[in-house]
Amino acid sequence: MKLTFWGAAQVVTGSMHQLTVGDNNYLLDCGEYQGRRQEAADRNKNFPFPCKDVSAVLLSHAHIDHSGNLPLLVKNGFRGPIYTSAATADLCRPMLADSASLQERNAAFLNKRNTRRKSLNVPGIPVNEPVEPLYTTKDAEATFPLFHPVAMHTPTSVGPGIVYQSFEAGHILGSTCMLLELESNGEKVRLGFTGDLGRPGLPIIRDPEPLPPVDYLIMESTYGNRVHEPIQSVSAKLADIVNRTYKRGGKMIVPAFAVGRTQQLVLLLHELIDAKAIPSFPIFVDSPLAVNVTDVFRKHPELYDEEAAAFLANHGDPLGFQLLTYVRDVNQSKALNDLRGPFMIVSASGMCEGGRVLHHLKNNIGDSRNTILLTGYQAEYTLGKKIEEHWDEVPIFGEPMPLRAEVQKLDALSGHADREELLTWMQPIAAGLKKVFLVHGEPEQQTALAAAIRERYHIEVIAPERGQNFDL
């Protein structure tokens, strides 16, 4: 039995871990890497193993950095099942279709620009080779029949010598941690994988569950050296940001992940308006993906936490109210540029690496009356990270744009557990652990978390490099 780390190894995105049991290979996640454009393209395009040799994929949740390379895996020959929760399978349909469409549109845009540059023949302006999308809508559609939904807490044999069981991770709707019971040549090993571990008390999502005892644990470390603000502070901080921007007559541009963060913000805003803690003002969710994802949230109320379930019972739909408009049509999206504030636009992507939010940032980032509200982790080299760091100018569609808008963050709404929450979550299984592998984190975060685990639990901790493998 062997474990090889190919993605989210000393970086945050691109989760992909290869598990070999006997003669069979399995993938834990198959995510898209996000970072420097050329490096991301090269890493995402080139799998380090034959895709047709993968027996099955065990998918923790639907976020693109965990699921986004599945269509390319299929395009390159994978035909096995993809085991995951029912909600994750439902979320992956609109998300992977949207990702494929975005790949196609970006390739078309770059090729059109390249053709224009070539026709100008201006010295010093580079002319690049034609760009192909990583995968197409057709590839995404070929992926959907491979999803094999499995109910949580249900042990399922997924191949010779491997039994899969999932538990609530508390990160997004349908997100799971995994227990993998492995057997090869008479040896038995229990392997745990957190996927992305959430926080107790997040809106809508149920709290993370502990895993049963395991020998080895693959654990995320996104906020391994941080302690978040209390979740209870989110509403007050959000109200303060809204009220301050409203008084300036400004617009609020909120880059937010279409899955989880958008729905949580909508619920919080709904509660604040009902409580008259913020003025009644227009809110637009401008993301066809977020609209489709919200429909999936409505389909799975059985996964709501007690607060959201109570809101549903007493107030009706927590994800819809009179002041809220879900925007699908591109012309309606463009029309938002002509509206005067104050109002809020919530739009994907959360790290500002694509989608309609780029157009809204371009049109509003230079006005000091406006606010850019970041609601999640910003990976290195992304536009969101540059905004978070308050660069004087940030590149949008390849053009430098002055950053004059106020920039605020809602760290407490993060879907990732912080250092103390990670340590507390692993406490019930710490005594039996032989080794912990830290993934999904920058080196600074991993070093701090590894030191804290060693100090508290006296366990061997490793932050694997890309391509590094270990016998279990």
VOPAGU-2260 file (C-alpha; in pm, 1 decimal, decimal comma):
REM VOPAGU-2260
SITE   aa  ch    i         X         Y         Z
SITE  MET   A    0       0,0       0,0       0,0
SITE  LYS   A    1     143,8     332,4    -110,2
SITE  LEU   A    2      37,9     695,3     -93,3
SITE  THR   A    3     169,5     952,9    -344,5
SITE  PHE   A    4      96,8    1325,6    -320,6
SITE  TRP   A    5      48,6    1499,3    -655,8
SITE  GLY   A    6    -159,4    1805,3    -567,8
SITE  ALA   A    7    -211,7    2047,0    -280,2
SITE  ALA   A    8     138,8    1945,8    -171,6
SITE  GLN   A    9     287,6    2250,7       3,4
SITE  VAL   A   10      32,8    2462,0    -185,5
SITE  VAL   A   11    -337,4    2521,5    -123,2
SITE  THR   A   12    -502,7    2423,3    -450,4
SITE  GLY   A   13    -510,4    2124,1    -684,4
SITE  SER   A   14    -594,5    1851,3    -431,1
SITE  MET   A   15    -497,1    1509,3    -571,9
SITE  HIS   A   16    -349,2    1214,1    -384,0
SITE  GLN   A   17    -282,9     873,2    -539,4
SITE  LEU   A   18    -349,5     564,9    -327,6
SITE  THR   A   19    -216,3     229,8    -446,3
SITE  VAL   A   20    -364,9     -85,1    -293,0
SITE  GLY   A   21    -234,8    -405,9    -448,0
SITE  ASP   A   22    -255,5    -362,5    -825,4
SITE  ASN   A   23    -517,3     -86,2    -815,6
SITE  ASN   A   24    -476,8     289,8    -812,0
SITE  TYR   A   25    -726,3     531,5    -661,5
SITE  LEU   A   26    -737,6     910,1    -649,1
SITE  LEU   A   27    -840,7    1106,1    -343,0
SITE  ASP   A   28    -978,9    1417,8    -517,7
SITE  CYS   A   29    -885,0    1540,2    -864,6
SITE  GLY   A   30    -869,6    1916,6    -832,6
SITE  GLU   A   31    -762,2    2206,4   -1048,0
SITE  TYR   A   32    -443,2    2386,6    -948,6
SITE  GLN   A   33    -467,6    2766,9    -934,9
SITE  GLY   A   34    -166,4    2994,1    -938,1
SITE  ARG   A   35      69,6    3149,5   -1194,2
SITE  ARG   A   36    -107,7    3111,4   -1528,3
SITE  GLN   A   37     155,0    2909,7   -1718,6
SITE  GLU   A   38     245,5    2689,9   -1421,8
SITE  ALA   A   39    -122,5    2620,0   -1356,6
SITE  ALA   A   40    -183,6    2532,1   -1721,4
SITE  ASP   A   41     113,5    2294,4   -1730,8
SITE  ARG   A   42      31,9    2123,0   -1402,2
SITE  ASN   A   43    -337,8    2082,5   -1476,7
SITE  LYS   A   44    -283,0    1954,6   -1829,7
SITE  ASN   A   45     -21,4    1689,3   -1753,1
SITE  PHE   A   46    -121,2    1403,0   -1525,3
SITE  PRO   A   47     179,3    1222,6   -1371,9
SITE  PHE   A   48      21,3     878,9   -1430,4
SITE  PRO   A   49    -189,8     705,7   -1699,7
SITE  CYS   A   50    -548,6     818,0   -1640,5
SITE  LYS   A   51    -690,8     491,2   -1773,8
SITE  ASP   A   52    -509,9     305,1   -1492,5
SITE  VAL   A   53    -707,9     481,4   -1217,6
SITE  SER   A   54    -967,3     239,5   -1078,8
SITE  ALA   A   55   -1185,1     495,6    -898,7
SITE  VAL   A   56   -1191,3     848,8    -759,7
SITE  LEU   A   57   -1295,9     921,2    -400,5
SITE  LEU   A   58   -1410,6    1283,7    -398,8
SITE  SER   A   59   -1427,5    1484,8     -76,0
SITE  HIS   A   60   -1637,1    1776,2    -204,6
SITE  ALA   A   61   -1731,1    1985,7    -506,4
SITE  HIS   A   62   -1498,5    2286,4    -490,3
SITE  ILE   A   63   -1306,6    2319,7    -817,1
SITE  ASP   A   64    -966,5    2287,8    -649,5
SITE  HIS   A   65   -1080,5    1937,8    -546,4
SITE  SER   A   66   -1302,1    1832,0    -839,3
SITE  GLY   A   67   -1209,8    2060,4   -1128,0
SITE  ASN   A   68    -977,9    1829,5   -1320,7
SITE  LEU   A   69   -1219,3    1534,5   -1334,7
SITE  PRO   A   70   -1329,5    1611,5   -1694,2
SITE  LEU   A   71    -967,2    1607,7   -1811,4
SITE  LEU   A   72    -912,9    1277,8   -1629,7
SITE  VAL   A   73   -1210,2    1140,4   -1824,8
SITE  LYS   A   74   -1089,3    1298,9   -2149,5
SITE  ASN   A   75    -758,4    1115,2   -2100,5
SITE  GLY   A   76    -916,3     772,8   -2054,8
SITE  PHE   A   77   -1055,9     735,8   -1701,7
SITE  ARG   A   78   -1381,6     537,7   -1700,0
SITE  GLY   A   79   -1415,8     430,3   -1335,4
SITE  PRO   A   80   -1668,8     538,4   -1072,1
SITE  ILE   A   81   -1644,9     863,4    -876,2
SITE  TYR   A   82   -1758,5     795,8    -518,8
SITE  THR   A   83   -1890,0    1092,8    -323,3
SITE  SER   A   84   -2196,6    1226,9    -141,1
SITE  ALA   A   85   -2524,9    1287,3    -324,9
SITE  ALA   A   86   -2505,5    1664,1    -268,1
SITE  THR   A   87   -2149,0    1675,1    -403,1
SITE  ALA   A   88   -2256,7    1486,4    -716,1
SITE  ASP   A   89   -2543,1    1734,0    -762,3
SITE  LEU   A   90   -2311,5    2033,1    -712,3
SITE  CYS   A   91   -2046,7    1902,2    -950,8
SITE  ARG   A   92   -2285,9    1905,7   -1244,9
SITE  PRO   A   93   -2327,4    2284,5   -1265,9
SITE  MET   A   94   -1976,1    2350,6   -1136,6
SITE  LEU   A   95   -1789,2    2134,9   -1388,2
SITE  ALA   A   96   -2014,8    2252,2   -1670,9
SITE  ASP   A   97   -1937,9    2611,6   -1571,7
SITE  SER   A   98   -1565,8    2538,4   -1546,7
SITE  ALA   A   99   -1564,9    2384,9   -1895,5
SITE  SER   A  100   -1756,3    2679,7   -2038,7
SITE  LEU   A  101   -1511,4    2919,9   -1874,8
SITE  GLN   A  102   -1216,3    2727,0   -2022,7
SITE  GLU   A  103   -1373,1    2751,7   -2367,7
SITE  ARG   A  104   -1450,5    3122,7   -2336,0
SITE  ASN   A  105   -1103,6    3207,4   -2203,9
SITE  ALA   A  106    -939,1    3016,4   -2490,0
SITE  ALA   A  107   -1160,4    3195,6   -2744,0
SITE  PHE   A  108   -1079,1    3535,6   -2588,7
SITE  LEU   A  109    -704,2    3473,6   -2586,2
SITE  ASN   A  110    -706,5    3344,9   -2942,7
SITE  LYS   A  111    -907,3    3646,2   -3059,4
SITE  ARG   A  112    -660,7    3880,8   -2888,6
SITE  ASN   A  113    -370,8    3687,8   -3039,1
SITE  THR   A  114    -517,9    3719,2   -3388,3
SITE  ARG   A  115    -558,7    4094,2   -3339,3
SITE  ARG   A  116    -198,0    4131,2   -3220,7
SITE  LYS   A  117     -76,0    3929,4   -3516,3
SITE  SER   A  118    -262,2    4154,2   -3759,2
SITE  LEU   A  119    -114,6    4467,4   -3598,1
SITE  ASN   A  120     241,5    4332,7   -3625,8
SITE  VAL   A  121     365,6    4582,0   -3364,4
SITE  PRO   A  122     723,0    4524,5   -3236,7
SITE  GLY   A  123     736,1    4435,2   -2866,3
SITE  ILE   A  124     381,8    4293,2   -2848,7
SITE  PRO   A  125     411,1    3913,6   -2815,7
SITE  VAL   A  126     212,8    3682,2   -3042,2
SITE  ASN   A  127     145,5    3349,2   -2873,8
SITE  GLU   A  128      53,2    3003,3   -2995,3
SITE  PRO   A  129    -318,3    2915,9   -3024,8
SITE  VAL   A  130    -473,8    2826,8   -2689,1
SITE  GLU   A  131    -677,3    2509,7   -2637,9
SITE  PRO   A  132    -922,2    2478,2   -2346,2
SITE  LEU   A  133    -811,2    2236,5   -2076,5
SITE  TYR   A  134   -1135,2    2050,4   -2140,9
SITE  THR   A  135   -1469,3    2118,1   -2306,0
SITE  THR   A  136   -1835,4    2109,9   -2212,9
SITE  LYS   A  137   -1854,1    1772,5   -2389,1
SITE  ASP   A  138   -1580,3    1638,2   -2158,3
SITE  ALA   A  139   -1769,9    1762,7   -1851,5
SITE  GLU   A  140   -2089,7    1596,9   -1970,8
SITE  ALA   A  141   -1902,4    1268,6   -2015,8
SITE  THR   A  142   -1800,2    1289,7   -1648,5
SITE  PHE   A  143   -2148,4    1314,4   -1496,8
SITE  PRO   A  144   -2258,1     950,8   -1553,5
SITE  LEU   A  145   -1952,3     831,7   -1357,1
SITE  PHE   A  146   -2068,5     982,4   -1027,1
SITE  HIS   A  147   -2169,2     717,6    -773,9
SITE  PRO   A  148   -2343,4     881,5    -475,5
SITE  VAL   A  149   -2292,0     710,6    -139,7
SITE  ALA   A  150   -2475,4     805,7     179,0
SITE  MET   A  151   -2256,5     924,3     465,9
SITE  HIS   A  152   -2175,9     668,6     738,4
SITE  THR   A  153   -2223,2     383,3     487,5
SITE  PRO   A  154   -1921,0     148,5     451,1
SITE  THR   A  155   -1882,6      72,0      79,1
SITE  SER   A  156   -1637,5    -158,9     -96,7
SITE  VAL   A  157   -1489,8      40,0    -385,9
SITE  GLY   A  158   -1232,8    -216,4    -498,1
SITE  PRO   A  159   -1020,3    -511,2    -380,9
SITE  GLY   A  160    -892,4    -436,3     -31,3
SITE  ILE   A  161   -1049,7     -91,6      10,8
SITE  VAL   A  162   -1366,3       5,1     197,9
SITE  TYR   A  163   -1478,3     371,2     186,0
SITE  GLN   A  164   -1689,9     549,5     444,7
SITE  SER   A  165   -1762,6     922,9     463,7
SITE  PHE   A  166   -1845,3    1167,1     743,2
SITE  GLU   A  167   -1962,4    1529,1     758,0
SITE  ALA   A  168   -1669,3    1769,6     704,2
SITE  GLY   A  169   -1865,6    2089,0     771,7
SITE  HIS   A  170   -1694,3    2278,9     488,1
SITE  ILE   A  171   -1964,1    2316,1     219,6
SITE  LEU   A  172   -2288,8    2137,3     140,5
SITE  GLY   A  173   -2214,5    1766,1     103,5
SITE  SER   A  174   -1847,1    1794,8     198,5
SITE  THR   A  175   -1697,6    1483,2     355,5
SITE  CYS   A  176   -1405,7    1344,7     549,0
SITE  MET   A  177   -1313,3     985,6     463,1
SITE  LEU   A  178   -1222,2     668,5     644,3
SITE  LEU   A  179   -1049,5     418,1     414,5
SITE  GLU   A  180   -1002,3      64,6     546,1
SITE  LEU   A  181    -722,5     -93,1     342,1
SITE  GLU   A  182    -597,9    -450,7     318,0
SITE  SER   A  183    -314,5    -593,5     109,1
SITE  ASN   A  184    -103,3    -908,6     152,3
SITE  GLY   A  185    -262,9    -973,5     490,2
SITE  GLU   A  186    -182,9    -625,0     624,3
SITE  LYS   A  187    -461,3    -390,2     734,7
SITE  VAL   A  188    -435,1     -10,7     752,3
SITE  ARG   A  189    -690,4     258,7     836,8
SITE  LEU   A  190    -634,7     585,7     648,8
SITE  GLY   A  191    -820,5     909,8     718,8
SITE  PHE   A  192    -856,4    1207,5     482,7
SITE  THR   A  193   -1009,7    1535,4     598,8
SITE  GLY   A  194   -1071,6    1686,4     257,9
SITE  ASP   A  195   -1133,7    2046,8     358,2
SITE  LEU   A  196   -1238,4    2063,0     721,6
SITE  GLY   A  197   -1492,2    2327,0     818,8
SITE  ARG   A  198   -1565,2    2515,9    1138,5
SITE  PRO   A  199   -1828,9    2462,2    1405,9
SITE  GLY   A  200   -2104,8    2721,2    1379,6
SITE  LEU   A  201   -2084,9    2812,8    1010,2
SITE  PRO   A  202   -2417,2    2931,9     864,1
SITE  ILE   A  203   -2628,8    2665,2     688,5
SITE  ILE   A  204   -2362,5    2390,2     704,8
SITE  ARG   A  205   -2364,7    2124,4     976,7
SITE  ASP   A  206   -2064,5    2103,5    1209,4
SITE  PRO   A  207   -1770,1    1871,6    1127,1
SITE  GLU   A  208   -1789,1    1517,5    1265,3
SITE  PRO   A  209   -1493,2    1331,2    1416,8
SITE  LEU   A  210   -1349,4    1034,1    1231,4
SITE  PRO   A  211   -1323,3     687,7    1386,7
SITE  PRO   A  212    -967,9     584,8    1488,8
SITE  VAL   A  213    -714,5     571,5    1201,8
SITE  ASP   A  214    -346,6     481,5    1164,0
SITE  TYR   A  215    -260,2     760,1     919,7
SITE  LEU   A  216    -426,6    1095,3     858,2
SITE  ILE   A  217    -409,7    1325,3     555,6
SITE  MET   A  218    -513,1    1663,9     695,0
SITE  GLU   A  219    -564,0    2003,8     540,7
SITE  SER   A  220    -361,2    2294,9     680,6
SITE  THR   A  221    -490,4    2606,0     501,3
SITE  TYR   A  222    -500,5    2814,2     821,0
SITE  GLY   A  223    -243,4    2617,5    1017,9
SITE  ASN   A  224     -86,5    2925,1    1176,7
SITE  ARG   A  225    -401,7    3131,5    1221,2
SITE  VAL   A  226    -682,1    3165,3    1471,1
SITE  HIS   A  227   -1000,9    3303,8    1318,6
SITE  GLU   A  228   -1222,6    3564,7    1471,7
SITE  PRO   A  229   -1524,2    3409,1    1645,4
SITE  ILE   A  230   -1800,0    3325,2    1398,4
SITE  GLN   A  231   -2037,5    3522,0    1618,9
SITE  SER   A  232   -1853,3    3840,2    1511,1
SITE  VAL   A  233   -1939,5    3796,2    1141,4
SITE  SER   A  234   -2282,4    3956,3    1147,2
SITE  ALA   A  235   -2163,0    4264,7    1336,8
SITE  LYS   A  236   -1862,5    4316,0    1107,2
SITE  LEU   A  237   -2070,1    4262,7     793,4
SITE  ALA   A  238   -2328,2    4513,3     918,6
SITE  ASP   A  239   -2053,5    4769,2     988,3
SITE  ILE   A  240   -1906,8    4733,4     637,7
SITE  VAL   A  241   -2249,1    4758,9     473,4
SITE  ASN   A  242   -2354,4    5062,7     678,6
SITE  ARG   A  243   -2027,8    5246,8     618,1
SITE  THR   A  244   -2036,3    5190,5     241,2
SITE  TYR   A  245   -2407,9    5271,2     225,1
SITE  LYS   A  246   -2348,4    5612,0     383,8
SITE  ARG   A  247   -2086,7    5688,9     116,2
SITE  GLY   A  248   -2332,5    5593,0    -155,4
SITE  GLY   A  249   -2084,4    5329,0    -265,6
SITE  LYS   A  250   -2113,7    4988,5    -423,5
SITE  MET   A  251   -2003,3    4667,6    -253,4
SITE  ILE   A  252   -1831,9    4412,1    -476,6
SITE  VAL   A  253   -1808,4    4075,0    -304,5
SITE  PRO   A  254   -1599,6    3806,4    -478,1
SITE  ALA   A  255   -1743,2    3487,9    -331,4
SITE  PHE   A  256   -1721,7    3119,7    -405,4
SITE  ALA   A  257   -2040,9    3013,2    -580,1
SITE  VAL   A  258   -2069,5    2712,7    -349,7
SITE  GLY   A  259   -2116,7    2778,5      19,2
SITE  ARG   A  260   -1992,9    3132,6      68,6
SITE  THR   A  261   -2255,4    3294,9    -154,3
SITE  GLN   A  262   -2540,6    3110,1      15,4
SITE  GLN   A  263   -2405,6    3187,7     363,4
SITE  LEU   A  264   -2378,3    3558,8     280,6
SITE  VAL   A  265   -2732,5    3564,4     146,1
SITE  LEU   A  266   -2865,3    3411,9     468,4
SITE  LEU   A  267   -2667,1    3656,4     686,2
SITE  LEU   A  268   -2785,0    3956,8     483,2
SITE  HIS   A  269   -3142,4    3828,4     501,5
SITE  GLU   A  270   -3116,3    3805,6     882,0
SITE  LEU   A  271   -2954,7    4152,6     914,2
SITE  ILE   A  272   -3222,2    4320,1     700,6
SITE  ASP   A  273   -3499,4    4144,6     892,2
SITE  ALA   A  274   -3341,9    4268,1    1217,1
SITE  LYS   A  275   -3308,8    4622,3    1069,6
SITE  ALA   A  276   -2935,5    4612,6    1147,1
SITE  ILE   A  277   -2862,7    4729,9     792,3
SITE  PRO   A  278   -3073,6    4937,5     549,8
SITE  SER   A  279   -3295,1    4775,4     289,9
SITE  PHE   A  280   -3085,8    4796,7     -26,3
SITE  PRO   A  281   -3058,5    4597,5    -351,8
SITE  ILE   A  282   -2843,5    4283,8    -352,3
SITE  PHE   A  283   -2749,5    4104,1    -673,1
SITE  VAL   A  284   -2604,5    3755,4    -694,1
SITE  ASP   A  285   -2444,8    3784,3   -1037,0
SITE  SER   A  286   -2329,3    3435,6   -1117,9
SITE  PRO   A  287   -2522,5    3177,8   -1319,7
SITE  LEU   A  288   -2323,6    2913,6   -1135,4
SITE  ALA   A  289   -2423,1    3050,8    -794,5
SITE  VAL   A  290   -2786,9    3054,6    -906,2
SITE  ASN   A  291   -2766,1    2689,4   -1011,8
SITE  VAL   A  292   -2580,0    2596,0    -694,2
SITE  THR   A  293   -2844,1    2769,3    -481,5
SITE  ASP   A  294   -3100,7    2542,3    -645,5
SITE  VAL   A  295   -2894,3    2243,4    -526,5
SITE  PHE   A  296   -2887,6    2389,1    -172,8
SITE  ARG   A  297   -3267,6    2411,5    -184,7
SITE  LYS   A  298   -3277,1    2045,3    -295,3
SITE  HIS   A  299   -3086,8    1928,0      15,6
SITE  PRO   A  300   -3243,0    2087,4     327,2
SITE  GLU   A  301   -3166,4    1762,1     510,4
SITE  LEU   A  302   -2805,8    1886,9     527,5
SITE  TYR   A  303   -2891,6    2224,6     687,7
SITE  ASP   A  304   -2780,8    2300,9    1040,7
SITE  GLU   A  305   -3037,6    2378,0    1311,6
SITE  GLU   A  306   -3032,0    2755,9    1254,5
SITE  ALA   A  307   -3096,0    2732,0     879,8
SITE  ALA   A  308   -3359,2    2462,5     928,8
SITE  ALA   A  309   -3538,1    2682,4    1184,1
SITE  PHE   A  310   -3520,3    2983,7     950,7
SITE  LEU   A  311   -3669,6    2769,9     673,1
SITE  ALA   A  312   -3951,8    2659,8     901,8
SITE  ASN   A  313   -4032,6    3005,4    1039,5
SITE  HIS   A  314   -3946,4    3250,7     760,8
SITE  GLY   A  315   -3961,6    3052,7     439,0
SITE  ASP   A  316   -3676,9    3030,2     190,0
SITE  PRO   A  317   -3354,0    3144,7     364,7
SITE  LEU   A  318   -3189,2    3193,1      24,5
SITE  GLY   A  319   -3447,9    3425,2    -127,0
SITE  PHE   A  320   -3613,1    3755,4     -28,3
SITE  GLN   A  321   -3760,6    4062,4    -194,6
SITE  LEU   A  322   -3444,3    4273,9    -214,0
SITE  LEU   A  323   -3237,4    3990,3    -360,7
SITE  THR   A  324   -3201,6    3938,1    -735,9
SITE  TYR   A  325   -3033,2    3634,9    -889,3
SITE  VAL   A  326   -2876,8    3731,8   -1221,4
SITE  ARG   A  327   -2837,4    3477,8   -1501,6
SITE  ASP   A  328   -2856,4    3687,6   -1818,5
SITE  VAL   A  329   -2532,6    3849,3   -1935,7
SITE  ASN   A  330   -2712,0    4165,5   -2046,8
SITE  GLN   A  331   -2866,2    4203,1   -1701,9
SITE  SER   A  332   -2516,6    4161,9   -1559,3
SITE  LYS   A  333   -2378,6    4435,5   -1785,7
SITE  ALA   A  334   -2667,5    4663,8   -1688,5
SITE  LEU   A  335   -2540,9    4662,1   -1328,6
SITE  ASN   A  336   -2252,3    4882,4   -1444,0
SITE  ASP   A  337   -2498,8    5165,7   -1510,5
SITE  LEU   A  338   -2670,9    5151,2   -1171,1
SITE  ARG   A  339   -2583,6    5401,9    -902,9
SITE  GLY   A  340   -2507,8    5286,4    -550,4
SITE  PRO   A  341   -2555,6    5188,4    -288,1
SITE  PHE   A  342   -2601,2    4821,8    -371,5
SITE  MET   A  343   -2411,3    4495,6    -341,8
SITE  ILE   A  344   -2294,7    4252,3    -609,4
SITE  VAL   A  345   -2195,3    3902,5    -495,8
SITE  SER   A  346   -2016,5    3728,0    -780,4
SITE  ALA   A  347   -1773,7    3443,6    -848,8
SITE  SER   A  348   -1491,8    3363,0    -841,8
SITE  GLY   A  349   -1385,6    3390,4    -479,6
SITE  MET   A  350   -1016,1    3441,7    -564,3
SITE  CYS   A  351   -1100,3    3680,8    -853,0
SITE  GLU   A  352    -942,4    3447,7   -1106,6
SITE  GLY   A  353   -1232,0    3440,2   -1352,0
SITE  GLY   A  354   -1602,6    3494,2   -1397,9
SITE  ARG   A  355   -1820,7    3803,8   -1398,4
SITE  VAL   A  356   -1665,3    3946,5   -1083,8
SITE  LEU   A  357   -1367,2    4057,4   -1295,0
SITE  HIS   A  358   -1589,5    4294,9   -1493,4
SITE  HIS   A  359   -1740,4    4438,0   -1175,0
SITE  LEU   A  360   -1395,8    4484,1   -1022,2
SITE  LYS   A  361   -1269,9    4658,8   -1335,5
SITE  ASN   A  362   -1562,1    4901,6   -1327,5
SITE  ASN   A  363   -1557,9    4974,4    -954,2
SITE  ILE   A  364   -1213,4    4913,4    -803,2
SITE  GLY   A  365   -1093,3    5266,4    -880,1
SITE  ASP   A  366   -1367,3    5449,9    -685,0
SITE  SER   A  367   -1290,9    5525,1    -318,2
SITE  ARG   A  368   -1662,7    5524,7    -231,0
SITE  ASN   A  369   -1681,1    5153,4    -308,2
SITE  THR   A  370   -1580,8    4850,3    -102,2
SITE  ILE   A  371   -1425,0    4522,6    -213,7
SITE  LEU   A  372   -1522,9    4260,8      44,1
SITE  LEU   A  373   -1311,9    3944,0      39,6
SITE  THR   A  374   -1483,9    3650,5     205,8
SITE  GLY   A  375   -1238,7    3361,5     180,6
SITE  TYR   A  376    -882,0    3243,0     143,9
SITE  GLN   A  377    -678,1    3410,0    -131,6
SITE  ALA   A  378    -407,9    3183,3    -273,3
SITE  GLU   A  379     -64,8    3316,1    -366,8
SITE  TYR   A  380     -37,0    3488,6    -707,9
SITE  THR   A  381    -414,4    3525,8    -752,0
SITE  LEU   A  382    -579,3    3860,1    -819,8
SITE  GLY   A  383    -763,0    3825,6    -489,5
SITE  LYS   A  384    -430,1    3803,2    -306,9
SITE  LYS   A  385    -306,6    4122,2    -474,0
SITE  ILE   A  386    -623,8    4302,5    -371,7
SITE  GLU   A  387    -590,7    4164,3     -18,2
SITE  GLU   A  388    -233,7    4300,6      -5,7
SITE  HIS   A  389    -356,4    4644,5    -121,9
SITE  TRP   A  390    -137,0    4674,2    -430,5
SITE  ASP   A  391    -150,1    5026,2    -574,9
SITE  GLU   A  392    -242,8    4874,3    -911,0
SITE  VAL   A  393    -377,1    4528,4    -988,5
SITE  PRO   A  394    -395,4    4354,1   -1328,1
SITE  ILE   A  395    -747,9    4292,2   -1455,7
SITE  PHE   A  396    -780,4    4142,7   -1805,6
SITE  GLY   A  397    -411,1    4215,7   -1847,9
SITE  GLU   A  398    -448,1    4589,2   -1776,7
SITE  PRO   A  399    -319,8    4768,3   -1463,7
SITE  MET   A  400    -609,0    4917,3   -1266,3
SITE  PRO   A  401    -567,0    5159,5    -972,9
SITE  LEU   A  402    -694,3    5015,0    -644,7
SITE  ARG   A  403    -873,2    5297,2    -462,8
SITE  ALA   A  404   -1176,7    5117,3    -323,0
SITE  GLU   A  405   -1181,3    5019,3      42,3
SITE  VAL   A  406   -1075,4    4656,7      92,8
SITE  GLN   A  407   -1223,2    4449,7     376,0
SITE  LYS   A  408   -1211,0    4082,4     472,4
SITE  LEU   A  409   -1449,1    3847,5     649,7
SITE  ASP   A  410   -1202,6    3589,3     778,4
SITE  ALA   A  411   -1445,0    3458,4    1038,1
SITE  LEU   A  412   -1669,1    3325,5     761,3
SITE  SER   A  413   -1389,8    3103,5     632,8
SITE  GLY   A  414   -1496,7    2749,5     554,1
SITE  HIS   A  415   -1160,2    2618,1     675,8
SITE  ALA   A  416   -1084,7    2526,4    1034,7
SITE  ASP   A  417    -807,9    2730,4    1197,5
SITE  ARG   A  418    -513,8    2592,6    1396,4
SITE  GLU   A  419    -703,0    2543,2    1722,5
SITE  GLU   A  420   -1007,8    2397,6    1549,1
SITE  LEU   A  421    -788,4    2149,0    1360,4
SITE  LEU   A  422    -611,9    2045,4    1680,1
SITE  THR   A  423    -941,9    2005,8    1864,0
SITE  TRP   A  424   -1096,8    1803,5    1579,6
SITE  MET   A  425    -810,6    1553,1    1572,8
SITE  GLN   A  426    -795,4    1508,2    1951,2
SITE  PRO   A  427   -1026,3    1199,6    1967,0
SITE  ILE   A  428    -805,0    1006,7    1722,0
SITE  ALA   A  429    -463,8    1149,2    1814,1
SITE  ALA   A  430    -361,5     868,6    2052,2
SITE  GLY   A  431    -373,6     603,1    1780,3
SITE  LEU   A  432    -213,6     799,0    1497,6
SITE  LYS   A  433     120,9     682,5    1358,1
SITE  LYS   A  434     170,5     971,5    1117,1
SITE  VAL   A  435      -0,8    1287,7     992,0
SITE  PHE   A  436      43,6    1417,4     636,3
SITE  LEU   A  437     -29,7    1788,6     600,1
SITE  VAL   A  438    -168,6    1902,7     264,0
SITE  HIS   A  439    -365,9    2197,4     125,5
SITE  GLY   A  440    -153,0    2467,2     285,1
SITE  GLU   A  441     138,1    2701,3     218,5
SITE  PRO   A  442     469,5    2604,0     385,1
SITE  GLU   A  443     438,7    2875,3     650,4
SITE  GLN   A  444      99,8    2742,3     758,8
SITE  GLN   A  445     217,3    2381,2     756,0
SITE  THR   A  446     531,9    2447,5     958,0
SITE  ALA   A  447     331,7    2615,9    1233,3
SITE  LEU   A  448      63,1    2346,1    1242,4
SITE  ALA   A  449     318,1    2063,9    1237,5
SITE  ALA   A  450     495,7    2216,1    1538,6
SITE  ALA   A  451     165,2    2249,7    1725,6
SITE  ILE   A  452      68,5    1886,2    1654,8
SITE  ARG   A  453     407,9    1756,3    1766,4
SITE  GLU   A  454     396,9    1963,3    2083,1
SITE  ARG   A  455      43,3    1866,4    2179,6
SITE  TYR   A  456      16,0    1506,8    2060,4
SITE  HIS   A  457     376,6    1388,8    2001,7
SITE  ILE   A  458     295,7    1253,1    1654,5
SITE  GLU   A  459     523,1    1240,3    1349,3
SITE  VAL   A  460     410,3    1508,0    1100,8
SITE  ILE   A  461     516,7    1540,5     736,3
SITE  ALA   A  462     431,4    1804,7     475,5
SITE  PRO   A  463     489,2    1603,4     155,0
SITE  GLU   A  464     640,4    1755,4    -155,7
SITE  ARG   A  465     476,8    1705,5    -494,5
SITE  GLY   A  466     549,3    1351,3    -614,6
SITE  GLN   A  467     669,7    1225,3    -277,3
SITE  ASN   A  468     537,8     880,6    -182,4
SITE  PHE   A  469     509,8     678,0     136,8
SITE  ASP   A  470     448,8     313,7     217,4
SITE  LEU   A  471     158,0     253,3     454,3
